[in-house]
């Protein structure tokens, strides 16, 4: 089983690129506190996300944003310019939750709570108040199936 769940803050803005075939890919690093006794240190975990999720991360996340990442660990290799083989260990994010905004210099961009594949209707406004008078009270609950 290869499953990872992380909660931390971005160390810098996500970097969005596109492959030769047009697929979006975003990279960012998540800083996570690791406590031991009275001391603590930070781990810096590289994360890569793909396609629409990559674009969402690039559009809505910034340095300091708190995120939850669910994914898997991947080790890949590449040949460096000096001819040596390099190994990269990273988390491939399958789901990124936007837990808070970052230090966006006072910008008021809307930040969605989730970057998953579900989307709200175009006319949905989460800040709009719900009028409880629109709901009708039930006279009795004898027709309920439970």
Phi and psi in radians as a Rosetta constraint file:
Dihedral C 1 N 2 CA 2 C 2 CIRCULARHARMONIC -2.245 0.35
Dihedral N 2 CA 2 C 2 N 3 CIRCULARHARMONIC 1.634 0.35
Dihedral C 2 N 3 CA 3 C 3 CIRCULARHARMONIC -2.440 0.35
Dihedral N 3 CA 3 C 3 N 4 CIRCULARHARMONIC 2.347 0.35
Dihedral C 3 N 4 CA 4 C 4 CIRCULARHARMONIC -2.319 0.35
Dihedral N 4 CA 4 C 4 N 5 CIRCULARHARMONIC 2.408 0.35
Dihedral C 4 N 5 CA 5 C 5 CIRCULARHARMONIC -2.255 0.35
Dihedral N 5 CA 5 C 5 N 6 CIRCULARHARMONIC 2.185 0.35
Dihedral C 5 N 6 CA 6 C 6 CIRCULARHARMONIC -2.233 0.35
Dihedral N 6 CA 6 C 6 N 7 CIRCULARHARMONIC 2.529 0.35
Dihedral C 6 N 7 CA 7 C 7 CIRCULARHARMONIC -2.290 0.35
Dihedral N 7 CA 7 C 7 N 8 CIRCULARHARMONIC 2.195 0.35
Dihedral C 7 N 8 CA 8 C 8 CIRCULARHARMONIC -2.965 0.35
Dihedral N 8 CA 8 C 8 N 9 CIRCULARHARMONIC -2.914 0.35
Dihedral C 8 N 9 CA 9 C 9 CIRCULARHARMONIC -2.083 0.35
Dihedral N 9 CA 9 C 9 N 10 CIRCULARHARMONIC 2.523 0.35
Dihedral C 9 N 10 CA 10 C 10 CIRCULARHARMONIC -1.201 0.35
Dihedral N 10 CA 10 C 10 N 11 CIRCULARHARMONIC 2.398 0.35
Dihedral C 10 N 11 CA 11 C 11 CIRCULARHARMONIC -1.473 0.35
Dihedral N 11 CA 11 C 11 N 12 CIRCULARHARMONIC -0.349 0.35
Dihedral C 11 N 12 CA 12 C 12 CIRCULARHARMONIC -2.791 0.35
Dihedral N 12 CA 12 C 12 N 13 CIRCULARHARMONIC 3.001 0.35
Dihedral C 12 N 13 CA 13 C 13 CIRCULARHARMONIC -1.072 0.35
Dihedral N 13 CA 13 C 13 N 14 CIRCULARHARMONIC 2.546 0.35
Dihedral C 13 N 14 CA 14 C 14 CIRCULARHARMONIC -1.071 0.35
Dihedral N 14 CA 14 C 14 N 15 CIRCULARHARMONIC 2.559 0.35
Dihedral C 14 N 15 CA 15 C 15 CIRCULARHARMONIC -1.821 0.35
Dihedral N 15 CA 15 C 15 N 16 CIRCULARHARMONIC 2.005 0.35
Dihedral C 15 N 16 CA 16 C 16 CIRCULARHARMONIC -1.751 0.35
Dihedral N 16 CA 16 C 16 N 17 CIRCULARHARMONIC 2.277 0.35
Dihedral C 16 N 17 CA 17 C 17 CIRCULARHARMONIC -2.366 0.35
Dihedral N 17 CA 17 C 17 N 18 CIRCULARHARMONIC 2.972 0.35
Dihedral C 17 N 18 CA 18 C 18 CIRCULARHARMONIC -2.211 0.35
Dihedral N 18 CA 18 C 18 N 19 CIRCULARHARMONIC 2.419 0.35
Dihedral C 18 N 19 CA 19 C 19 CIRCULARHARMONIC -1.288 0.35
Dihedral N 19 CA 19 C 19 N 20 CIRCULARHARMONIC 3.014 0.35
Dihedral C 19 N 20 CA 20 C 20 CIRCULARHARMONIC -1.058 0.35
Dihedral N 20 CA 20 C 20 N 21 CIRCULARHARMONIC -0.457 0.35
Dihedral C 20 N 21 CA 21 C 21 CIRCULARHARMONIC -1.582 0.35
Dihedral N 21 CA 21 C 21 N 22 CIRCULARHARMONIC 0.043 0.35
Dihedral C 21 N 22 CA 22 C 22 CIRCULARHARMONIC 1.608 0.35
Dihedral N 22 CA 22 C 22 N 23 CIRCULARHARMONIC 0.098 0.35
Dihedral C 22 N 23 CA 23 C 23 CIRCULARHARMONIC -1.366 0.35
Dihedral N 23 CA 23 C 23 N 24 CIRCULARHARMONIC 2.332 0.35
Dihedral C 23 N 24 CA 24 C 24 CIRCULARHARMONIC -1.354 0.35
Dihedral N 24 CA 24 C 24 N 25 CIRCULARHARMONIC 2.441 0.35
Dihedral C 24 N 25 CA 25 C 25 CIRCULARHARMONIC -2.469 0.35
Dihedral N 25 CA 25 C 25 N 26 CIRCULARHARMONIC 2.294 0.35
Dihedral C 25 N 26 CA 26 C 26 CIRCULARHARMONIC -2.130 0.35
Dihedral N 26 CA 26 C 26 N 27 CIRCULARHARMONIC 2.464 0.35
Dihedral C 26 N 27 CA 27 C 27 CIRCULARHARMONIC -2.106 0.35
Dihedral N 27 CA 27 C 27 N 28 CIRCULARHARMONIC 2.450 0.35
Dihedral C 27 N 28 CA 28 C 28 CIRCULARHARMONIC -2.707 0.35
Dihedral N 28 CA 28 C 28 N 29 CIRCULARHARMONIC 2.881 0.35
Dihedral C 28 N 29 CA 29 C 29 CIRCULARHARMONIC -2.027 0.35
Dihedral N 29 CA 29 C 29 N 30 CIRCULARHARMONIC 2.363 0.35
Dihedral C 29 N 30 CA 30 C 30 CIRCULARHARMONIC -1.886 0.35
Dihedral N 30 CA 30 C 30 N 31 CIRCULARHARMONIC 2.204 0.35
Dihedral C 30 N 31 CA 31 C 31 CIRCULARHARMONIC -1.590 0.35
Dihedral N 31 CA 31 C 31 N 32 CIRCULARHARMONIC 2.238 0.35
Dihedral C 31 N 32 CA 32 C 32 CIRCULARHARMONIC -2.260 0.35
Dihedral N 32 CA 32 C 32 N 33 CIRCULARHARMONIC 2.250 0.35
Dihedral C 32 N 33 CA 33 C 33 CIRCULARHARMONIC -1.307 0.35
Dihedral N 33 CA 33 C 33 N 34 CIRCULARHARMONIC 2.392 0.35
Dihedral C 33 N 34 CA 34 C 34 CIRCULARHARMONIC -2.180 0.35
Dihedral N 34 CA 34 C 34 N 35 CIRCULARHARMONIC 2.011 0.35
Dihedral C 34 N 35 CA 35 C 35 CIRCULARHARMONIC -1.693 0.35
Dihedral N 35 CA 35 C 35 N 36 CIRCULARHARMONIC 2.517 0.35
Dihedral C 35 N 36 CA 36 C 36 CIRCULARHARMONIC -2.568 0.35
Dihedral N 36 CA 36 C 36 N 37 CIRCULARHARMONIC 1.963 0.35
Dihedral C 36 N 37 CA 37 C 37 CIRCULARHARMONIC 1.133 0.35
Dihedral N 37 CA 37 C 37 N 38 CIRCULARHARMONIC -2.275 0.35
Dihedral C 37 N 38 CA 38 C 38 CIRCULARHARMONIC -1.579 0.35
Dihedral N 38 CA 38 C 38 N 39 CIRCULARHARMONIC -0.094 0.35
Dihedral C 38 N 39 CA 39 C 39 CIRCULARHARMONIC -1.779 0.35
Dihedral N 39 CA 39 C 39 N 40 CIRCULARHARMONIC 2.862 0.35
Dihedral C 39 N 40 CA 40 C 40 CIRCULARHARMONIC -2.639 0.35
Dihedral N 40 CA 40 C 40 N 41 CIRCULARHARMONIC 2.692 0.35
Dihedral C 40 N 41 CA 41 C 41 CIRCULARHARMONIC -2.361 0.35
Dihedral N 41 CA 41 C 41 N 42 CIRCULARHARMONIC 2.911 0.35
Dihedral C 41 N 42 CA 42 C 42 CIRCULARHARMONIC -1.906 0.35
Dihedral N 42 CA 42 C 42 N 43 CIRCULARHARMONIC 2.429 0.35
Dihedral C 42 N 43 CA 43 C 43 CIRCULARHARMONIC -1.821 0.35
Dihedral N 43 CA 43 C 43 N 44 CIRCULARHARMONIC 2.490 0.35
Dihedral C 43 N 44 CA 44 C 44 CIRCULARHARMONIC -2.021 0.35
Dihedral N 44 CA 44 C 44 N 45 CIRCULARHARMONIC 1.872 0.35
Dihedral C 44 N 45 CA 45 C 45 CIRCULARHARMONIC -1.840 0.35
Dihedral N 45 CA 45 C 45 N 46 CIRCULARHARMONIC 2.090 0.35
Dihedral C 45 N 46 CA 46 C 46 CIRCULARHARMONIC -1.306 0.35
Dihedral N 46 CA 46 C 46 N 47 CIRCULARHARMONIC 2.401 0.35
Dihedral C 46 N 47 CA 47 C 47 CIRCULARHARMONIC -2.226 0.35
Dihedral N 47 CA 47 C 47 N 48 CIRCULARHARMONIC 2.445 0.35
Dihedral C 47 N 48 CA 48 C 48 CIRCULARHARMONIC -2.194 0.35
Dihedral N 48 CA 48 C 48 N 49 CIRCULARHARMONIC 2.358 0.35
Dihedral C 48 N 49 CA 49 C 49 CIRCULARHARMONIC -2.270 0.35
Dihedral N 49 CA 49 C 49 N 50 CIRCULARHARMONIC 2.710 0.35
Dihedral C 49 N 50 CA 50 C 50 CIRCULARHARMONIC -2.127 0.35
Dihedral N 50 CA 50 C 50 N 51 CIRCULARHARMONIC 2.781 0.35
Dihedral C 50 N 51 CA 51 C 51 CIRCULARHARMONIC 0.975 0.35
Dihedral N 51 CA 51 C 51 N 52 CIRCULARHARMONIC -2.320 0.35
Dihedral C 51 N 52 CA 52 C 52 CIRCULARHARMONIC -1.066 0.35
Dihedral N 52 CA 52 C 52 N 53 CIRCULARHARMONIC -0.644 0.35
Dihedral C 52 N 53 CA 53 C 53 CIRCULARHARMONIC -1.109 0.35
Dihedral N 53 CA 53 C 53 N 54 CIRCULARHARMONIC -0.621 0.35
Dihedral C 53 N 54 CA 54 C 54 CIRCULARHARMONIC -1.109 0.35
Dihedral N 54 CA 54 C 54 N 55 CIRCULARHARMONIC -0.769 0.35
Dihedral C 54 N 55 CA 55 C 55 CIRCULARHARMONIC -1.138 0.35
Dihedral N 55 CA 55 C 55 N 56 CIRCULARHARMONIC -0.715 0.35
Dihedral C 55 N 56 CA 56 C 56 CIRCULARHARMONIC -1.079 0.35
Dihedral N 56 CA 56 C 56 N 57 CIRCULARHARMONIC -0.776 0.35
Dihedral C 56 N 57 CA 57 C 57 CIRCULARHARMONIC -1.072 0.35
Dihedral N 57 CA 57 C 57 N 58 CIRCULARHARMONIC -0.771 0.35
Dihedral C 57 N 58 CA 58 C 58 CIRCULARHARMONIC -1.135 0.35
Dihedral N 58 CA 58 C 58 N 59 CIRCULARHARMONIC -0.614 0.35
Dihedral C 58 N 59 CA 59 C 59 CIRCULARHARMONIC -1.375 0.35
Dihedral N 59 CA 59 C 59 N 60 CIRCULARHARMONIC -0.581 0.35
Dihedral C 59 N 60 CA 60 C 60 CIRCULARHARMONIC -2.009 0.35
Dihedral N 60 CA 60 C 60 N 61 CIRCULARHARMONIC -0.215 0.35
Dihedral C 60 N 61 CA 61 C 61 CIRCULARHARMONIC -1.832 0.35
Dihedral N 61 CA 61 C 61 N 62 CIRCULARHARMONIC 2.665 0.35
Dihedral C 61 N 62 CA 62 C 62 CIRCULARHARMONIC -2.606 0.35
Dihedral N 62 CA 62 C 62 N 63 CIRCULARHARMONIC 3.033 0.35
Dihedral C 62 N 63 CA 63 C 63 CIRCULARHARMONIC -0.903 0.35
Dihedral N 63 CA 63 C 63 N 64 CIRCULARHARMONIC 2.265 0.35
Dihedral C 63 N 64 CA 64 C 64 CIRCULARHARMONIC 1.640 0.35
Dihedral N 64 CA 64 C 64 N 65 CIRCULARHARMONIC -0.232 0.35
Dihedral C 64 N 65 CA 65 C 65 CIRCULARHARMONIC -1.083 0.35
Dihedral N 65 CA 65 C 65 N 66 CIRCULARHARMONIC 2.398 0.35
Dihedral C 65 N 66 CA 66 C 66 CIRCULARHARMONIC -1.591 0.35
Dihedral N 66 CA 66 C 66 N 67 CIRCULARHARMONIC 2.296 0.35
Dihedral C 66 N 67 CA 67 C 67 CIRCULARHARMONIC -2.333 0.35
Dihedral N 67 CA 67 C 67 N 68 CIRCULARHARMONIC 2.700 0.35
Dihedral C 67 N 68 CA 68 C 68 CIRCULARHARMONIC -1.965 0.35
Dihedral N 68 CA 68 C 68 N 69 CIRCULARHARMONIC 2.247 0.35
Dihedral C 68 N 69 CA 69 C 69 CIRCULARHARMONIC -2.096 0.35
Dihedral N 69 CA 69 C 69 N 70 CIRCULARHARMONIC 2.234 0.35
Dihedral C 69 N 70 CA 70 C 70 CIRCULARHARMONIC -2.025 0.35
Dihedral N 70 CA 70 C 70 N 71 CIRCULARHARMONIC 2.270 0.35
Dihedral C 70 N 71 CA 71 C 71 CIRCULARHARMONIC -3.060 0.35
Dihedral N 71 CA 71 C 71 N 72 CIRCULARHARMONIC -2.574 0.35
Dihedral C 71 N 72 CA 72 C 72 CIRCULARHARMONIC -2.437 0.35
Dihedral N 72 CA 72 C 72 N 73 CIRCULARHARMONIC 2.718 0.35
Dihedral C 72 N 73 CA 73 C 73 CIRCULARHARMONIC -1.480 0.35
Dihedral N 73 CA 73 C 73 N 74 CIRCULARHARMONIC 2.406 0.35
Dihedral C 73 N 74 CA 74 C 74 CIRCULARHARMONIC -2.331 0.35
Dihedral N 74 CA 74 C 74 N 75 CIRCULARHARMONIC 2.404 0.35
Dihedral C 74 N 75 CA 75 C 75 CIRCULARHARMONIC -1.995 0.35
Dihedral N 75 CA 75 C 75 N 76 CIRCULARHARMONIC 2.170 0.35
Dihedral C 75 N 76 CA 76 C 76 CIRCULARHARMONIC -2.209 0.35
Dihedral N 76 CA 76 C 76 N 77 CIRCULARHARMONIC 2.808 0.35
Dihedral C 76 N 77 CA 77 C 77 CIRCULARHARMONIC -2.170 0.35
Dihedral N 77 CA 77 C 77 N 78 CIRCULARHARMONIC 2.720 0.35
Dihedral C 77 N 78 CA 78 C 78 CIRCULARHARMONIC -2.638 0.35
Dihedral N 78 CA 78 C 78 N 79 CIRCULARHARMONIC 2.814 0.35
Dihedral C 78 N 79 CA 79 C 79 CIRCULARHARMONIC -1.659 0.35
Dihedral N 79 CA 79 C 79 N 80 CIRCULARHARMONIC 2.154 0.35
Dihedral C 79 N 80 CA 80 C 80 CIRCULARHARMONIC -1.340 0.35
Dihedral N 80 CA 80 C 80 N 81 CIRCULARHARMONIC 2.941 0.35
Dihedral C 80 N 81 CA 81 C 81 CIRCULARHARMONIC -1.079 0.35
Dihedral N 81 CA 81 C 81 N 82 CIRCULARHARMONIC -0.486 0.35
Dihedral C 81 N 82 CA 82 C 82 CIRCULARHARMONIC -1.439 0.35
Dihedral N 82 CA 82 C 82 N 83 CIRCULARHARMONIC 0.052 0.35
Dihedral C 82 N 83 CA 83 C 83 CIRCULARHARMONIC 1.596 0.35
Dihedral N 83 CA 83 C 83 N 84 CIRCULARHARMONIC -0.135 0.35
Dihedral C 83 N 84 CA 84 C 84 CIRCULARHARMONIC -1.423 0.35
Dihedral N 84 CA 84 C 84 N 85 CIRCULARHARMONIC 2.709 0.35
Dihedral C 84 N 85 CA 85 C 85 CIRCULARHARMONIC -1.533 0.35
Dihedral N 85 CA 85 C 85 N 86 CIRCULARHARMONIC 2.304 0.35
Dihedral C 85 N 86 CA 86 C 86 CIRCULARHARMONIC -1.998 0.35
Dihedral N 86 CA 86 C 86 N 87 CIRCULARHARMONIC 2.494 0.35
Dihedral C 86 N 87 CA 87 C 87 CIRCULARHARMONIC -1.951 0.35
Dihedral N 87 CA 87 C 87 N 88 CIRCULARHARMONIC 2.388 0.35
Dihedral C 87 N 88 CA 88 C 88 CIRCULARHARMONIC -2.189 0.35
Dihedral N 88 CA 88 C 88 N 89 CIRCULARHARMONIC 2.184 0.35
Dihedral C 88 N 89 CA 89 C 89 CIRCULARHARMONIC -1.856 0.35
Dihedral N 89 CA 89 C 89 N 90 CIRCULARHARMONIC 2.220 0.35
Dihedral C 89 N 90 CA 90 C 90 CIRCULARHARMONIC -2.601 0.35
Dihedral N 90 CA 90 C 90 N 91 CIRCULARHARMONIC 2.886 0.35
Dihedral C 90 N 91 CA 91 C 91 CIRCULARHARMONIC -1.738 0.35
Dihedral N 91 CA 91 C 91 N 92 CIRCULARHARMONIC 2.206 0.35
Dihedral C 91 N 92 CA 92 C 92 CIRCULARHARMONIC -1.594 0.35
Dihedral N 92 CA 92 C 92 N 93 CIRCULARHARMONIC 1.921 0.35
Dihedral C 92 N 93 CA 93 C 93 CIRCULARHARMONIC -1.368 0.35
Dihedral N 93 CA 93 C 93 N 94 CIRCULARHARMONIC 2.119 0.35
Dihedral C 93 N 94 CA 94 C 94 CIRCULARHARMONIC -1.566 0.35
Dihedral N 94 CA 94 C 94 N 95 CIRCULARHARMONIC -0.506 0.35
Dihedral C 94 N 95 CA 95 C 95 CIRCULARHARMONIC -2.545 0.35
Dihedral N 95 CA 95 C 95 N 96 CIRCULARHARMONIC 2.237 0.35
Dihedral C 95 N 96 CA 96 C 96 CIRCULARHARMONIC -2.102 0.35
Dihedral N 96 CA 96 C 96 N 97 CIRCULARHARMONIC 2.112 0.35
Dihedral C 96 N 97 CA 97 C 97 CIRCULARHARMONIC -1.703 0.35
Dihedral N 97 CA 97 C 97 N 98 CIRCULARHARMONIC 2.276 0.35
Dihedral C 97 N 98 CA 98 C 98 CIRCULARHARMONIC -1.529 0.35
Dihedral N 98 CA 98 C 98 N 99 CIRCULARHARMONIC 1.830 0.35
Dihedral C 98 N 99 CA 99 C 99 CIRCULARHARMONIC -1.571 0.35
Dihedral N 99 CA 99 C 99 N 100 CIRCULARHARMONIC -0.522 0.35
Dihedral C 99 N 100 CA 100 C 100 CIRCULARHARMONIC -2.804 0.35
Dihedral N 100 CA 100 C 100 N 101 CIRCULARHARMONIC 2.866 0.35
Dihedral C 100 N 101 CA 101 C 101 CIRCULARHARMONIC -1.363 0.35
Dihedral N 101 CA 101 C 101 N 102 CIRCULARHARMONIC 2.921 0.35
Dihedral C 101 N 102 CA 102 C 102 CIRCULARHARMONIC -1.800 0.35
Dihedral N 102 CA 102 C 102 N 103 CIRCULARHARMONIC -2.832 0.35
Dihedral C 102 N 103 CA 103 C 103 CIRCULARHARMONIC -1.549 0.35
Dihedral N 103 CA 103 C 103 N 104 CIRCULARHARMONIC 1.407 0.35
Dihedral C 103 N 104 CA 104 C 104 CIRCULARHARMONIC -1.615 0.35
Dihedral N 104 CA 104 C 104 N 105 CIRCULARHARMONIC 0.475 0.35
Dihedral C 104 N 105 CA 105 C 105 CIRCULARHARMONIC 0.933 0.35
Dihedral N 105 CA 105 C 105 N 106 CIRCULARHARMONIC 0.755 0.35
Dihedral C 105 N 106 CA 106 C 106 CIRCULARHARMONIC 1.362 0.35
Dihedral N 106 CA 106 C 106 N 107 CIRCULARHARMONIC 0.084 0.35
Dihedral C 106 N 107 CA 107 C 107 CIRCULARHARMONIC -1.219 0.35
Dihedral N 107 CA 107 C 107 N 108 CIRCULARHARMONIC 2.561 0.35
Dihedral C 107 N 108 CA 108 C 108 CIRCULARHARMONIC -1.965 0.35
Dihedral N 108 CA 108 C 108 N 109 CIRCULARHARMONIC 0.699 0.35
Dihedral C 108 N 109 CA 109 C 109 CIRCULARHARMONIC -1.167 0.35
Dihedral N 109 CA 109 C 109 N 110 CIRCULARHARMONIC 2.497 0.35
Dihedral C 109 N 110 CA 110 C 110 CIRCULARHARMONIC -1.267 0.35
Dihedral N 110 CA 110 C 110 N 111 CIRCULARHARMONIC 2.322 0.35
Dihedral C 110 N 111 CA 111 C 111 CIRCULARHARMONIC -1.960 0.35
Dihedral N 111 CA 111 C 111 N 112 CIRCULARHARMONIC 2.044 0.35
Dihedral C 111 N 112 CA 112 C 112 CIRCULARHARMONIC -1.220 0.35
Dihedral N 112 CA 112 C 112 N 113 CIRCULARHARMONIC 2.729 0.35
Dihedral C 112 N 113 CA 113 C 113 CIRCULARHARMONIC -1.387 0.35
Dihedral N 113 CA 113 C 113 N 114 CIRCULARHARMONIC -0.367 0.35
Dihedral C 113 N 114 CA 114 C 114 CIRCULARHARMONIC -2.530 0.35
Dihedral N 114 CA 114 C 114 N 115 CIRCULARHARMONIC 2.504 0.35
Dihedral C 114 N 115 CA 115 C 115 CIRCULARHARMONIC -1.883 0.35
Dihedral N 115 CA 115 C 115 N 116 CIRCULARHARMONIC 0.261 0.35
Dihedral C 115 N 116 CA 116 C 116 CIRCULARHARMONIC -1.174 0.35
Dihedral N 116 CA 116 C 116 N 117 CIRCULARHARMONIC -3.006 0.35
Dihedral C 116 N 117 CA 117 C 117 CIRCULARHARMONIC -1.426 0.35
Dihedral N 117 CA 117 C 117 N 118 CIRCULARHARMONIC -0.254 0.35
Dihedral C 117 N 118 CA 118 C 118 CIRCULARHARMONIC -1.312 0.35
Dihedral N 118 CA 118 C 118 N 119 CIRCULARHARMONIC 2.524 0.35
Dihedral C 118 N 119 CA 119 C 119 CIRCULARHARMONIC -2.362 0.35
Dihedral N 119 CA 119 C 119 N 120 CIRCULARHARMONIC 2.614 0.35
Dihedral C 119 N 120 CA 120 C 120 CIRCULARHARMONIC -1.449 0.35
Dihedral N 120 CA 120 C 120 N 121 CIRCULARHARMONIC 2.752 0.35
Dihedral C 120 N 121 CA 121 C 121 CIRCULARHARMONIC -1.022 0.35
Dihedral N 121 CA 121 C 121 N 122 CIRCULARHARMONIC 2.675 0.35
Dihedral C 121 N 122 CA 122 C 122 CIRCULARHARMONIC -1.050 0.35
Dihedral N 122 CA 122 C 122 N 123 CIRCULARHARMONIC -0.535 0.35
Dihedral C 122 N 123 CA 123 C 123 CIRCULARHARMONIC -1.619 0.35
Dihedral N 123 CA 123 C 123 N 124 CIRCULARHARMONIC 0.173 0.35
Dihedral C 123 N 124 CA 124 C 124 CIRCULARHARMONIC -1.351 0.35
Dihedral N 124 CA 124 C 124 N 125 CIRCULARHARMONIC 2.242 0.35
Dihedral C 124 N 125 CA 125 C 125 CIRCULARHARMONIC -2.169 0.35
Dihedral N 125 CA 125 C 125 N 126 CIRCULARHARMONIC 1.846 0.35
Dihedral C 125 N 126 CA 126 C 126 CIRCULARHARMONIC -1.157 0.35
Dihedral N 126 CA 126 C 126 N 127 CIRCULARHARMONIC -0.323 0.35
Dihedral C 126 N 127 CA 127 C 127 CIRCULARHARMONIC -1.545 0.35
Dihedral N 127 CA 127 C 127 N 128 CIRCULARHARMONIC -0.119 0.35
Dihedral C 127 N 128 CA 128 C 128 CIRCULARHARMONIC -1.250 0.35
Dihedral N 128 CA 128 C 128 N 129 CIRCULARHARMONIC 2.346 0.35
Dihedral C 128 N 129 CA 129 C 129 CIRCULARHARMONIC -1.271 0.35
Dihedral N 129 CA 129 C 129 N 130 CIRCULARHARMONIC 2.562 0.35
Dihedral C 129 N 130 CA 130 C 130 CIRCULARHARMONIC -1.652 0.35
Dihedral N 130 CA 130 C 130 N 131 CIRCULARHARMONIC 2.248 0.35
Dihedral C 130 N 131 CA 131 C 131 CIRCULARHARMONIC -1.563 0.35
Dihedral N 131 CA 131 C 131 N 132 CIRCULARHARMONIC 1.955 0.35
Dihedral C 131 N 132 CA 132 C 132 CIRCULARHARMONIC -1.217 0.35
Dihedral N 132 CA 132 C 132 N 133 CIRCULARHARMONIC -0.278 0.35
Dihedral C 132 N 133 CA 133 C 133 CIRCULARHARMONIC -1.209 0.35
Dihedral N 133 CA 133 C 133 N 134 CIRCULARHARMONIC -0.303 0.35
Dihedral C 133 N 134 CA 134 C 134 CIRCULARHARMONIC -1.274 0.35
Dihedral N 134 CA 134 C 134 N 135 CIRCULARHARMONIC -0.251 0.35
Dihedral C 134 N 135 CA 135 C 135 CIRCULARHARMONIC -1.695 0.35
Dihedral N 135 CA 135 C 135 N 136 CIRCULARHARMONIC 2.441 0.35
Dihedral C 135 N 136 CA 136 C 136 CIRCULARHARMONIC -1.688 0.35
Dihedral N 136 CA 136 C 136 N 137 CIRCULARHARMONIC 2.468 0.35
Dihedral C 136 N 137 CA 137 C 137 CIRCULARHARMONIC -1.375 0.35
Dihedral N 137 CA 137 C 137 N 138 CIRCULARHARMONIC 2.529 0.35
Dihedral C 137 N 138 CA 138 C 138 CIRCULARHARMONIC -1.484 0.35
Dihedral N 138 CA 138 C 138 N 139 CIRCULARHARMONIC 2.417 0.35
Dihedral C 138 N 139 CA 139 C 139 CIRCULARHARMONIC -1.218 0.35
Dihedral N 139 CA 139 C 139 N 140 CIRCULARHARMONIC -0.791 0.35
Dihedral C 139 N 140 CA 140 C 140 CIRCULARHARMONIC -2.587 0.35
Dihedral N 140 CA 140 C 140 N 141 CIRCULARHARMONIC 2.926 0.35
Dihedral C 140 N 141 CA 141 C 141 CIRCULARHARMONIC -2.014 0.35
Dihedral N 141 CA 141 C 141 N 142 CIRCULARHARMONIC 0.499 0.35
Dihedral C 141 N 142 CA 142 C 142 CIRCULARHARMONIC -1.284 0.35
Dihedral N 142 CA 142 C 142 N 143 CIRCULARHARMONIC -0.380 0.35
Dihedral C 142 N 143 CA 143 C 143 CIRCULARHARMONIC -1.496 0.35
Dihedral N 143 CA 143 C 143 N 144 CIRCULARHARMONIC -0.022 0.35
Dihedral C 143 N 144 CA 144 C 144 CIRCULARHARMONIC -1.249 0.35
Dihedral N 144 CA 144 C 144 N 145 CIRCULARHARMONIC 2.425 0.35
Dihedral C 144 N 145 CA 145 C 145 CIRCULARHARMONIC -1.378 0.35
Dihedral N 145 CA 145 C 145 N 146 CIRCULARHARMONIC 0.086 0.35
